[in-house]
Amino acid sequence: MALIDDIEAFEPGCEQEAADRELFLQRLACDPEVWVRTSPAHLATSAWTVDAQGEQALLVYHKIYDSWSWVGGHADGERDLAAVALRELEEETGVTGGRVVPAQTGSPILSLEALPVAGHMRRGAWVPSHAHLNVTYLVVADPTEPLRIAPDENAGVRWAPLDDVARLSTEPWMCEHVYTKLIARTRRR
């Protein structure tokens, strides 16, 4: 399976990613429902979207988390998570010209994160606490493309300098464990 091959080829850059990589492989081996939201730990994907120079990131103001964040969504049965990331980019921001670029030799994956999601209301229904087994792809897009919000998911879309991402996010855990890592990797490419 392509995703398993990509995860196995992914070189963790920190202890968190090494542990999460093993969790992803374990869940893919034992849980056939990992591809859909019914599993308490299910696959999700994010498009860490930057301009060609790697100086700006595209962010959405996520209604559930009440914070500026990256773009992403659930696999919902789809096996090509890079395609899902690009679809989510278009649905959430209106950007149609994004392209996944190689993140490291041997794997297109930029980072892996097992993300805890607290229980919350979504469209009038309770969603119990769960974990997103999140595969992040590096996407390059043109900041001159028109942007639009997705009213059912976000309240804003904007390009921001990389240095402003942590300031704009109101999620300390995401800033410390995810965005800092993604910004550093963007600057190294």
C-alpha positions in Angstrom: 0.0 0.0 0.0 1.4 3.4 -1.0 0.7 5.2 2.3 2.4 2.4 4.3 5.4 2.6 2.0 5.5 6.4 2.4 5.3 6.2 6.2 7.9 3.4 6.4 10.2 5.6 4.2 9.6 8.7 6.3 12.6 9.7 8.4 11.4 11.0 11.7 13.0 14.3 12.7 12.2 14.0 16.4 11.1 11.6 19.2 7.5 12.5 18.7 7.5 11.6 15.1 9.3 8.3 15.7 6.7 7.3 18.2 3.8 8.5 16.1 5.2 6.7 13.0 5.1 3.4 14.9 1.5 4.2 16.1 0.4 4.9 12.5 1.9 1.7 11.2 0.3 -0.3 14.0 -3.1 1.2 13.4 -2.9 0.7 9.7 -2.0 -3.0 10.3 -4.8 -3.8 12.8 -7.7 -1.4 12.2 -9.5 -1.6 8.9 -11.7 1.3 10.0 -8.6 3.6 10.4 -9.6 5.2 7.1 -13.0 6.5 8.4 -14.2 8.6 11.3 -15.8 5.7 13.1 -12.4 4.6 14.4 -11.3 6.5 17.6 -7.9 7.0 16.0 -8.4 7.7 12.3 -6.4 9.1 9.4 -6.4 12.8 8.6 -4.2 14.9 6.4 -2.9 18.5 6.3 -1.6 20.7 3.6 1.2 22.9 5.1 0.9 25.4 2.3 3.6 27.9 1.6 4.6 30.3 -1.2 7.4 29.3 -3.6 10.0 31.2 -1.5 8.9 29.6 1.7 8.3 32.9 3.4 4.5 32.7 4.0 2.1 30.1 5.1 -1.6 29.9 4.1 -3.8 29.8 7.2 -7.6 29.5 7.8 -9.4 30.7 10.9 -10.8 27.4 12.1 -14.2 27.7 13.8 -14.0 24.6 16.0 -10.6 25.5 17.4 -11.2 29.3 17.3 -7.7 29.8 16.0 -5.7 30.4 12.8 -4.4 27.0 11.6 -3.2 25.0 8.7 -5.6 23.4 6.2 -6.6 19.8 6.4 -9.3 17.2 6.8 -10.3 13.5 7.2 -9.4 10.7 4.8 -13.1 9.6 4.9 -12.2 6.4 3.1 -9.9 7.9 0.5 -6.5 6.1 0.3 -4.6 8.9 -1.5 -4.0 11.4 1.4 -2.0 13.8 -0.8 -5.0 14.1 -3.0 -7.2 14.7 0.0 -4.9 17.4 1.3 -5.1 19.2 -2.1 -8.9 18.8 -2.1 -9.1 20.2 1.4 -6.9 23.2 0.3 -9.3 24.0 -2.5 -12.5 23.5 -0.4 -11.2 25.5 2.6 -9.4 28.4 0.8 -10.4 28.4 -2.9 -6.8 27.8 -4.0 -6.7 25.5 -7.0 -3.1 25.6 -8.1 -1.4 24.0 -5.1 1.0 21.2 -5.7 2.6 18.7 -3.3 6.4 19.0 -3.4 8.8 16.4 -2.1 9.5 16.8 1.6 12.4 14.4 2.0 14.2 11.7 0.0 12.1 8.6 -0.3 8.8 10.0 1.1 6.5 12.8 0.1 5.5 13.3 3.8 6.6 16.5 5.6 5.6 15.4 9.1 3.5 12.9 11.1 1.4 13.8 14.2 -1.0 11.9 16.3 -3.3 14.9 17.2 -5.7 14.7 20.2 -9.1 16.1 19.4 -11.4 17.0 22.3 -15.1 16.3 22.1 -17.0 19.1 20.4 -20.3 20.1 18.7 -20.2 20.0 14.9 -23.3 20.9 12.8 -25.5 20.3 15.9 -24.2 16.9 16.8 -21.7 15.8 19.5 -18.4 14.5 18.2 -16.6 12.4 20.9 -13.0 12.8 21.7 -10.7 11.0 19.3 -7.2 11.2 17.6 -6.3 12.3 14.2 -3.4 10.2 12.7 -2.3 13.2 10.7 -0.1 13.0 7.6 1.2 16.4 6.6 2.3 17.3 3.0 4.3 20.3 1.9 2.2 22.2 -0.7 3.4 25.2 -2.7 0.8 27.6 -3.9 0.6 31.1 -5.5 -0.3 33.8 -2.9 -1.9 35.9 -5.7 -4.7 33.3 -6.3 -8.1 34.5 -5.0 -9.0 33.3 -1.6 -12.4 32.5 -0.2 -13.7 31.1 3.1 -15.6 27.9 3.6 -18.4 29.2 5.9 -19.2 25.9 7.4 -15.6 25.4 8.5 -13.7 28.6 8.7 -14.2 32.3 9.3 -11.1 33.6 7.5 -8.3 32.8 5.0 -5.0 34.6 4.8 -1.4 34.4 3.9 0.9 35.1 6.9 4.7 35.4 7.2 6.1 32.3 8.8 7.2 34.3 11.8 3.6 35.2 12.5 2.1 31.7 12.5 2.7 31.0 16.2 1.5 34.5 17.2 -1.7 34.0 15.2 -2.5 30.6 16.6 -4.2 30.4 19.9 -3.3 26.7 20.3 -0.1 26.5 22.4 0.3 22.7 21.9 0.1 23.1 18.1 2.6 25.9 18.1 5.1 24.1 20.3 4.8 20.6 18.7 3.7 21.2 15.1 4.0 24.7 13.7 7.5 25.3 15.0 8.6 22.0 13.4 6.9 22.8 10.1 8.4 26.4 10.0 11.9 25.0 10.6 11.5 22.4 7.8 10.1 25.0 5.4 13.2 27.2 6.0 15.6 24.3 5.4 14.2 23.4 2.0 
